[in-house]
Amino acid sequence: MDKCDCVEPGEEVGTEEEFLRGFGTYIEKEKIRSLLLGEKKIEDRRISVDRPYKYRKIHRGAIVLGRVENVMENTALVSILPIDTKDGRYPKTNDYAGLHVSKVSEGYVKDLKDKMRIGDIIKAMIIEYDIKTGKIGLAMNRPFLGVVKAYCSKCRAPLKRGGDILTCERCGGEETRQISNDYRNVALSVGEV
C-alpha cells in the first residue's frame, strides 16, 4: 500500500537500512532526505519525493492569467500570474507580456482603456514567444478570453457584471471591459476570483 505525506527539502524521509533511495531524495550519513518540497511516496521499499505540480513551459497557444500593469495608447503590459492547470502549473514570469490593441477584440478598438484597466486580471492566449529574448505576445480576441476580474477605477472595489456593463457595488460607478465569458469564475493560485 502506498503512503503519502508532505515533506520539505532536507527533511529526513527514511534510512538506507529501511528503504532504497528514489527520485527527489539524497543520502546523508545513512539517512534518506528530501531534495524537494513535495509528497513522500513509498512503493516496493523505494522512497521518493514527487512535486504535486509539474511546471509547464510557456509556449504558443498556452492560456494564461495576467495582471494588467500598464495601459498605453496601443499596448497593454501584462505580468503573467502562476496558474494551475490539469497538466501542471505555469510559472510567474519576470518580464512583461505585450498585448497589442489589434489583439484585444474582434472589432475596432478606439480606446484601449475601455477594454481593460491597470490591476485587472485577464485571461489571454500566448501568440508569440521568443525564448532568446523572453518576448511574449498575447491575444484575447476570442469569446472565452478577456477580463476575468475588474476593479473600479475610482474606489478599487471589485466590479460586478450586469450584461455588458460592470458596476461597482461600493460607489455605483459603471465601466466597460472586454469581458471573458467566465468573468469572476476563474480560480487563481493565490485565491479565488
N, C-alpha and C positions, 0 to 999 in steps of 0.2 A: 504494500500500500504506500502511495506517495504521501510525503509530509511536506507542507509548505508554510513558511513564515518569513517575515521581512527581516533583513539584516542590513547593516551599514558597512562601508569599506573598513577593513581592518578587524572587524568583529570575528571572533572565533566561532566557527561553524561545526567543528569536529576535530578528531585527531587521526593521524595516519594509522594508528592501531585499529580504529573502528572503520574507517572509510577510505575509499580511493578518491583522489583529487579529481574534480571535474571542471567544467567550464566556469569561468568567473571566480576562481579561487587560487590561492597560493599557499605554500607551506613555509612556516616559520617555527623553528625549534619543535618539530614534530606535531605542530598544531596546524590545522587547515583553517585559513582565514579568507574572508570575502574580499574580492577585488572591487566589487560593485555595490551600489545601493540597489537592492532588488529582493527577489524571493529565493529563499533557500529551498532546494529540492533534493530529495534523497530517493534514488532509484537504483536497485540492484547493488547496494553497498557503495554507490558512487554519489558523492555530494557535489552539487553545483549551485551556482547563483546566476539567475537569469533576470534581466531587466523586464519589468512589466510592460514598458513601452520601447519599441524599436524606433529609432529616429529615422525618418524618411528624408531623402534628399529633395531639396527644392528642384522642381523641373517644370517644363512647359506643360500646360494642361492641368496642373495642380490647383485645387480650390483652396484658398487660404482666407484667414480673417486678418484684418489690419485696422490700425487706428490712424485716422487722418491727422497728420501732424501739421500740414500747411496746405492752404488752397490759394493758388495763384491764378492768373488770368486763363492760362491754357492747360495747366498741370496741377495735380494734387500730389503731395508727397505723403507716402503711407509707410508706417512701420508694421512689418509682418509680426503677428502675435503667434505664440505657440498654440497649436490646435491639435486636439486628439482626434484621430480617425480610427476606423476599424482596422486599418493596416499599420497604424503606428502614430507617431507624433511628428508634426512639422516643427522644427525649432524656430525660436525667435531669431530674426536676422539683425545684424548690426547696421546694415545700410538701409536707406530708404528705397522703397519701390516707387516708380513713377506711374501715374495714371493720367494719360492724356485725355483732354476733353472729348476727342473723337471716339474714345473707347468707353464713355460713360453711359450713353443712351443710344438707342437705335435711331432716334431723330436728332435734329439740330439742337444744340445746347448753346443758348445765348450767354448765360452766366453760370459758371461752374458752382458758385455759392448757392444756387437754387437746388443743386443736386446733392451737395454734401457740405459739411462744416467741420472745422477743427474739432477734434475729440470724438467724432462719430466713429462707430465701429462698422466696417464694411466687409462684405463677402465678395471676393473677386477671384478671377482666374489669372494665373500666370501665363502670359502670352509670349514673353521674351525673357530669356535668362542667359547671360553671358558669364560662364564660370570663371573666366580670367579676370574680368573687371568687377564682377559681382552685380552688374546692372540687371535690375528686374523691372519688367514692364507688365502692367496689369490691365485687365479689362473687366468691366461689369455691365456690359450692354446685352445681357441676357435676362429673362424674367426671374430666374432663380438666384441672380446675383444682385447686389446693391447694398444699401444701408440696412443693417440688421439691428442697430441701436443708435438712436439720435438723442442729442441733448439740446435743451432750449438755449438759444444764443443769448438770452437776457439773464436767466437765473440758473442755468446749467442743470435743471431738473430733467429727468428722462421724459421724452415725448411719447404720447400715446397715439396710436394710429386710429384714424377715423376716415376710412376710404383712402383718398389720395392726399389728404391733409393730416399733418401731425400737430397735436395740440398739447400744450403744457398744462398739466393739472394744477401746478402751483400758481403761475401768473396768468394763465389763459391765452398766452400767445399762440399764434398759428404759424406753421412753417411748412415748406415743401422740401422733399428729398427725392432721390432716385431710390425708391423703397424696394427691398427684396420681398419676394412673396412669403418669406418666413420671418418677417420683421418681429423682433423680440421673442423669437422661438429658436434660438441657436445657443448652444452651450459653449462657453469659453472655458479654457482650462483654469482660469483664475476665478471663475464664478459663473453664475447663470446670467444670461442676457435677458 
